[in-house]
Amino acid sequence: MRTIALIPAYNEERNIENIITQTKKFVDHILVIDDGSTDRTRELAKKAGAEVFSHKKNQGLGVTIRTGYLLALDMKYDIVVQIDADGQYTPNEIPALVRPIIEDEADMVLGSRLENLMYEMPRIKKIGNRAFTWVLRKMTHEDIKDGQTGFRALRREVLETALPSSKFSYTQEMIIRVAKEGWRIKSVPIHFYPRYDGKSRLFGSSIAFAVKGWVIILRTLRDYHPLSFFGFPGLLLGISGFIVCLYVLAMYITTGLVSPRMPTLILGVLLLLSGIQLFFAGMTADMIKTHPPNGANWKKPPGSY
């Protein structure tokens, strides 16, 4: 089976040659998606033997990944491997990643970092990764070990039905799409190292990681489990409003007066109505199940080879 490696890169001139040199030992073709780098990333990637597609301006990691997947679909390779340009994943583990696909045991394989960390990942990132993975496991009913990994392999056919549409949460969204379409997902342990050189392009601080991470989780719940996202808060608000209204009713029965507690009654009614609206909004969205459109309908940004 013919294999292509996708390497998203942004200002990785200090790392790109090394990762390409190692990667081409294990794949048939390498495509670097240069996300508008301002350094020599494009030049050095071509020099190292990779095909390079460059965005005219920086688009972000999610858009870069989608560009790479769309180009890979056009190239008709059987297996697509995604690996980062920073050297935190080792290309010599590509054979272990693609083996389950070749042996027809899986359609998508995720490299799980958390068992073999070769450096001390910041605590908040480790907790965040485990939280994201737990949410994905519950949503997909798959035994996912690392839902945030950027080292993965998949069949070409998977891309045709499960391309991510979101530019923010492609790592989670793609796993969910693959599971919803009935494709088989498998995790294999991999090693995860510190960057060769330079700074991470993802999140500049642990606080930013935590905030953006929970936004991703909430967005994922909203899009794929709207009843849980809207219904549970609606239920809480409705019950709270009902209790407040019962309290006002009890006071009226006891004292015969309502006017002293009119603000409380208004609050209770508002809570009750808000809860009912949220709950039925969740039920309606769950019935419609309007998921984001398949990313295969999305056109890649302007760029050049």
C-alpha positions as a printed NumPy array, in Angstrom:
array([[  0.   ,   0.   ,   0.   ],
       [  1.375,   3.398,  -1.016],
       [  1.86 ,   5.847,   1.844],
       [  2.122,   9.628,   1.951],
       [  3.273,  11.651,   4.961],
       [  1.732,  15.061,   5.64 ],
       [  3.899,  17.477,   7.607],
       [  2.276,  20.795,   8.602],
       [  4.946,  23.418,   9.189],
       [  5.175,  27.037,  10.241],
       [  8.598,  28.66 ,  10.721],
       [ 10.307,  25.307,  11.276],
       [ 13.578,  25.99 ,   9.434],
       [ 15.593,  24.553,  12.326],
       [ 13.704,  21.255,  12.353],
       [ 12.214,  20.577,   8.93 ],
       [ 15.221,  19.011,   7.168],
       [ 15.836,  16.542,   9.972],
       [ 12.219,  15.372,  10.156],
       [ 11.978,  14.978,   6.35 ],
       [ 15.249,  13.031,   6.158],
       [ 13.99 ,  10.581,   8.778],
       [ 10.436,  10.35 ,   7.441],
       [ 11.275,   9.502,   3.825],
       [ 12.795,   6.188,   4.945],
       [  9.304,   4.929,   5.791],
       [  6.903,   6.462,   3.239],
       [  6.57 ,   6.755,  -0.539],
       [  6.035,  10.502,  -0.643],
       [  6.247,  13.522,   1.66 ],
       [  4.034,  16.593,   1.398],
       [  4.909,  19.59 ,   3.55 ],
       [  2.116,  22.119,   4.02 ],
       [  3.871,  25.399,   4.731],
       [  1.477,  27.695,   6.576],
       [  2.843,  31.008,   5.318],
       [  6.242,  30.698,   7.004],
       [  8.409,  33.808,   7.094],
       [ 11.677,  31.892,   7.4  ],
       [ 13.388,  29.334,   5.106],
       [ 11.009,  26.439,   5.878],
       [  9.759,  26.109,   2.286],
       [ 13.229,  26.285,   0.737],
       [ 14.776,  23.774,   3.14 ],
       [ 11.848,  21.352,   2.852],
       [ 12.243,  21.247,  -0.941],
       [ 15.985,  20.836,  -0.577],
       [ 15.406,  17.84 ,   1.713],
       [ 13.283,  16.127,  -0.947],
       [  9.699,  16.933,   0.029],
       [  6.924,  18.318,  -2.114],
       [  5.804,  21.636,  -0.628],
       [  2.482,  23.461,  -0.815],
       [  2.522,  26.945,   0.737],
       [ -0.351,  29.069,   1.981],
       [ -0.03 ,  32.684,   0.904],
       [ -0.586,  33.733,   4.508],
       [ -0.75 ,  32.031,   7.887],
       [ -4.066,  30.166,   8.28 ],
       [ -3.604,  28.207,  11.503],
       [ -2.962,  24.532,  12.181],
       [ -6.509,  23.276,  11.58 ],
       [ -6.729,  24.844,   8.114],
       [ -3.22 ,  23.607,   7.299],
       [ -4.175,  20.042,   8.173],
       [ -7.319,  20.221,   6.039],
       [ -5.304,  21.552,   3.105],
       [ -2.948,  18.606,   3.43 ],
       [ -5.758,  16.067,   3.584],
       [ -7.473,  17.519,   0.511],
       [ -4.225,  17.417,  -1.444],
       [ -3.61 ,  13.848,  -0.272],
       [ -7.05 ,  12.842,  -1.563],
       [ -6.129,  14.206,  -4.994],
       [ -2.857,  12.251,  -4.976],
       [ -4.635,   8.895,  -4.511],
       [ -2.285,   7.402,  -1.9  ],
       [ -3.663,   4.437,   0.066],
       [ -2.512,   5.509,   3.537],
       [ -2.047,   9.03 ,   4.88 ],
       [  0.283,   9.618,   7.829],
       [  0.218,  12.91 ,   9.686],
       [  3.32 ,  13.889,  11.668],
       [  4.476,  17.221,  13.107],
       [  7.546,  19.122,  11.921],
       [  8.963,  19.818,  15.374],
       [ 10.532,  16.406,  16.023],
       [  8.411,  15.503,  19.045],
       [  7.207,  12.402,  17.193],
       [  9.782,   9.992,  15.763],
       [  9.326,   8.877,  12.135],
       [ 10.836,   5.449,  12.882],
       [  7.516,   4.633,  14.576],
       [  5.581,   5.108,  11.322],
       [  5.724,   1.346,  10.517],
       [  4.035,   0.563,  13.847],
       [  1.415,   3.203,  13.094],
       [  0.49 ,   1.912,   9.632],
       [  0.76 ,  -1.825,  10.405],
       [ -2.822,  -2.184,  11.758],
       [ -4.125,  -0.614,   8.533],
       [ -2.013,  -2.841,   6.289],
       [ -3.115,  -5.917,   8.254],
       [ -6.759,  -4.771,   8.053],
       [ -7.149,  -4.382,  11.808],
       [ -8.024,  -0.679,  11.74 ],
       [ -8.975,   2.196,   9.452],
       [ -7.52 ,   4.952,  11.619],
       [ -4.586,   4.563,  14.002],
       [ -3.752,   7.084,  16.722],
       [ -0.291,   7.346,  18.227],
       [ -0.75 ,   7.472,  21.999],
       [  1.852,   9.675,  23.715],
       [  0.79 ,   9.462,  27.321],
       [  2.342,   6.061,  28.069],
       [  5.831,   6.972,  26.801],
       [  6.48 ,  10.633,  27.56 ],
       [ 10.196,  11.328,  27.217],
       [  9.963,  14.638,  29.087],
       [  7.843,  16.162,  31.816],
       [  4.737,  17.554,  30.136],
       [  3.254,  20.517,  32.082],
       [  0.678,  19.232,  34.547],
       [ -2.188,  21.33 ,  33.178],
       [ -1.55 ,  20.029,  29.642],
       [ -1.406,  16.453,  30.852],
       [ -4.687,  16.886,  32.748],
       [ -6.223,  18.631,  29.731],
       [ -5.17 ,  15.851,  27.365],
       [ -6.67 ,  13.22 ,  29.65 ],
       [ -9.896,  15.247,  29.961],
       [-10.229,  15.618,  26.173],
       [ -9.552,  11.919,  25.713],
       [-12.154,  10.961,  28.332],
       [-14.794,  13.112,  26.599],
       [-13.97 ,  11.566,  23.218],
       [-14.081,   8.067,  24.669],
       [-17.557,   8.7  ,  26.067],
       [-18.797,  10.29 ,  22.849],
       [-17.428,   7.662,  20.464],
       [-17.565,   4.525,  22.658],
       [-14.058,   3.734,  21.381],
       [-11.032,   2.821,  23.506],
       [ -9.123,   6.002,  22.649],
       [ -5.868,   6.461,  24.552],
       [ -4.839,   9.931,  23.346],
       [ -7.434,  12.152,  21.697],
       [ -5.039,  15.051,  21.137],
       [ -2.274,  13.281,  19.257],
       [ -0.892,  14.842,  16.089],
       [  0.679,  11.547,  14.961],
       [ -1.914,   9.431,  13.184],
       [ -2.478,   7.258,  10.117],
       [ -5.648,   6.573,   8.159],
       [ -6.965,   4.969,   5.012],
       [ -7.696,   7.191,   2.055],
       [-11.348,   6.086,   2.167],
       [-11.658,   7.512,   5.682],
       [-10.734,  10.977,   4.425],
       [-13.562,  10.872,   1.905],
       [-16.17 ,  10.641,   4.681],
       [-14.531,  12.093,   7.777],
       [-12.629,  15.25 ,   6.866],
       [-12.837,  17.822,   9.688],
       [-14.742,  21.031,   8.996],
       [-13.641,  23.02 ,  12.048],
       [-10.387,  24.957,  11.92 ],
       [-10.105,  24.893,  15.715],
       [-10.733,  21.333,  16.858],
       [ -9.741,  19.09 ,  13.975],
       [ -8.033,  16.552,  16.285],
       [-11.24 ,  15.813,  18.182],
       [-13.712,  16.371,  15.36 ],
       [-12.005,  13.971,  12.996],
       [-11.969,  11.164,  15.572],
       [-15.682,  11.725,  16.217],
       [-16.487,  11.708,  12.498],
       [-14.491,   8.511,  11.95 ],
       [-16.322,   6.775,  14.812],
       [-19.758,   8.029,  13.687],
       [-19.116,   6.706,  10.171],
       [-18.373,   3.249,  11.589],
       [-14.654,   3.116,  10.786],
       [-12.379,   1.133,  13.094],
       [-10.067,   3.107,  15.397],
       [ -6.996,   1.718,  17.125],
       [ -4.368,   3.256,  19.401],
       [ -0.702,   2.282,  19.458],
       [  1.842,   3.531,  22.015],
       [  4.494,   5.925,  20.706],
       [  7.288,   7.996,  22.224],
       [  6.917,  11.746,  22.643],
       [ 10.008,  13.951,  22.957],
       [ 10.759,  17.626,  23.605],
       [ 10.991,  19.794,  20.492],
       [ 14.262,  19.666,  18.573],
       [ 14.438,  23.431,  18.558],
       [ 12.221,  26.502,  18.615],
       [  8.864,  27.17 ,  20.217],
       [  5.503,  25.402,  20.001],
       [  3.061,  26.988,  17.539],
       [  0.007,  25.695,  19.374],
       [ -0.372,  27.447,  22.715],
       [  2.016,  29.925,  24.243],
       [  1.034,  29.216,  27.831],
       [ -0.644,  26.609,  29.979],
       [ -3.499,  29.042,  30.714],
       [ -4.168,  29.536,  26.995],
       [ -4.062,  25.759,  26.532],
       [ -6.619,  25.234,  29.311],
       [ -9.006,  27.947,  28.074],
       [ -8.889,  26.888,  24.419],
       [ -9.07 ,  23.247,  25.402],
       [-12.321,  23.638,  27.315],
       [-13.759,  25.767,  24.514],
       [-13.024,  22.842,  22.176],
       [-14.705,  20.372,  24.539],
       [-17.818,  22.556,  24.845],
       [-17.986,  23.118,  21.091],
       [-17.645,  19.386,  20.484],
       [-20.457,  18.615,  22.933],
       [-22.647,  21.289,  21.347],
       [-22.192,  19.943,  17.82 ],
       [-22.396,  16.211,  18.51 ],
       [-24.387,  15.868,  21.745],
       [-26.739,  18.886,  21.788],
       [-29.179,  17.244,  24.194],
       [-26.451,  16.957,  26.829],
       [-25.115,  20.437,  26.062],
       [-28.48 ,  22.234,  26.254],
       [-30.652,  19.743,  28.097],
       [-28.651,  19.307,  31.294],
       [-28.292,  23.06 ,  32.035],
       [-31.949,  23.488,  31.045],
       [-32.974,  20.786,  33.489],
       [-30.987,  22.429,  36.296],
       [-32.484,  25.856,  35.578],
       [-35.99 ,  24.405,  35.338],
       [-35.714,  22.521,  38.632],
       [-34.257,  25.61 ,  40.338],
       [-37.1  ,  27.777,  39.034],
       [-39.693,  25.202,  40.112],
       [-38.249,  25.09 ,  43.646],
       [-38.266,  28.902,  43.874],
       [-41.9  ,  29.016,  42.708],
       [-42.838,  26.318,  45.244],
       [-41.193,  28.404,  47.97 ],
       [-43.251,  31.48 ,  46.999],
       [-46.417,  29.338,  46.9  ],
       [-45.649,  27.971,  50.367],
       [-45.176,  31.513,  51.691],
       [-48.488,  32.559,  50.106],
       [-50.314,  29.628,  51.717],
       [-48.731,  30.474,  55.079],
       [-49.073,  34.275,  55.061],
       [-51.613,  35.012,  52.322],
       [-49.183,  37.536,  50.825],
       [-47.356,  37.457,  47.492],
       [-46.284,  41.064,  46.905],
       [-43.342,  41.027,  49.403],
       [-41.864,  38.122,  47.457],
       [-42.753,  39.306,  43.961],
       [-39.058,  39.676,  42.891],
       [-38.443,  36.095,  44.043],
       [-41.483,  34.888,  42.1  ],
       [-40.305,  36.678,  38.952],
       [-36.864,  35.085,  39.344],
       [-38.43 ,  31.646,  39.733],
       [-40.621,  32.056,  36.655],
       [-37.668,  33.292,  34.582],
       [-35.533,  30.338,  35.687],
       [-38.343,  27.9  ,  34.919],
       [-39.037,  29.334,  31.457],
       [-35.329,  29.528,  30.591],
       [-34.875,  25.926,  31.649],
       [-37.816,  24.747,  29.546],
       [-36.54 ,  26.658,  26.508],
       [-33.018,  25.26 ,  26.832],
       [-34.26 ,  21.708,  27.321],
       [-36.516,  21.814,  24.26 ],
       [-33.781,  23.504,  22.227],
       [-31.55 ,  20.554,  23.097],
       [-34.248,  18.051,  22.152],
       [-34.874,  19.803,  18.834],
       [-31.171,  19.99 ,  17.986],
       [-30.743,  16.34 ,  18.939],
       [-33.549,  15.316,  16.58 ],
       [-32.2  ,  17.405,  13.729],
       [-28.591,  16.391,  14.452],
       [-27.206,  19.11 ,  12.224],
       [-23.501,  18.344,  12.28 ],
       [-20.941,  20.607,  10.641],
       [-20.562,  19.887,   6.905],
       [-17.986,  17.365,   5.773],
       [-14.656,  19.066,   5.213],
       [-14.449,  17.406,   1.791],
       [-16.744,  20.207,   0.576],
       [-14.304,  22.819,   1.825],
       [-11.842,  24.417,  -0.605],
       [ -8.212,  24.839,   0.34 ],
       [ -6.928,  28.42 ,   0.791],
       [ -4.894,  30.066,  -1.98 ],
       [ -1.362,  28.752,  -2.158],
       [  1.315,  27.406,  -4.438],
       [  3.754,  24.547,  -4.885]])
